[in-house]
Amino acid sequence: MEEQNIDTYTSPMNLVCYHKQELERQLKQIQIDLNEKVNHMSGYNLKVEQLLQDYITENLHEFQKEIEHEIKLITYDYQIEAIKQEFHRQNPTEYQ
């Protein structure tokens, strides 16, 4: 995931929206890459596509683990941002 300066976000909701947009961008790129590869494959047909879909469905557990990992990272970033905002709301001195 391409990192930006997360400190620039003003609310935890903006942070969540950023991560959602980033995941949507990645999905679109993956779809584009898949279409390009499929168009260059000889012998690709609906039967091959069905076999691929069956394989993916059978191995969905691994994909689910990756998704859960991404959710945990987003939750972690959200919690850090919420803590930072609470800290700044309390007007800390430069020594804190």
N, C-alpha and C positions, 0 to 999 in steps of 0.2 A: 504494500500500500504506500502510495506516495505521501510522505510526511509534509505537513505545513506547520507553521508556528502555531501550536494549539493555544498559546497564551493570548492570542488575539481574539479568541472567541469571548463573547460577552455573557453567554449563558450555557448551562449544560445542555439545553435543548439544541442550541446551535451545534454543539459538539456531536450530538447524536445525528443531527441532520447531515453534518459533514461526512460522518462515517457511512451513513445510508447512501448518500450520493456517490461516495467513493466505491462502495460495493456494487452499486448499479452501473457505474462506469466500467468496472472490471467485468461484470456480466456481459455488457454490450461488446466489450473488446473480445471476450472469449467467444461470443456468438459470431462475430466477424471473422475471427481466426478459424473457427470451425467451418464456416461457409467457404472460406478461401481454400481450405484443405480438401473439403468435399468436392469442390469444383475441379480440383486438379487430380483427383483419384480416378483411375480407370476402373470400371467394373463396380462403381458404387451405385447401389440401387436401394429400393425400399426394403428389400430383404436384409441387406447389410445394415441399414439404419435400424431395423427392428432388432437385429442381433445386438447392436450397440446399446440400444435402449434397454434390452433385457439384461445385458451385462452391468450397465450402470445401476439399474434397479436392484440387482442382486448385491451389488457392492456399495449400496447407498450408505451403509453404516460408516464407512471411511469418510465420505463427504459430510455426513452429519457431524462427525467429530471435528472436522475442519470448521464447519459453521459454528458449532458450539465454542470452539476456541476463539473465533473472531468475536462472538458475542461477549465472551469473558474479557477480551482485550478492550472492547468498547466500553463495557461496564467499568473496568478498571480506570480507563481514561476519564470517564464521566465522574467517578468518585474523586479522582485527583483534582479535577477541575472544580468540583463542588467544595472540596476542602480549601483549595486556593482562594476561591471567592469568599468563603466564610472568614478565612484568615484576613483577607484584605478589607472586609467589612468592619473588622474590629480595629482598624487603624493601627497597625503595628508600628513600633518604633524601628529605626534602622538597625538596632541591635538584636531584634527578635528573630 
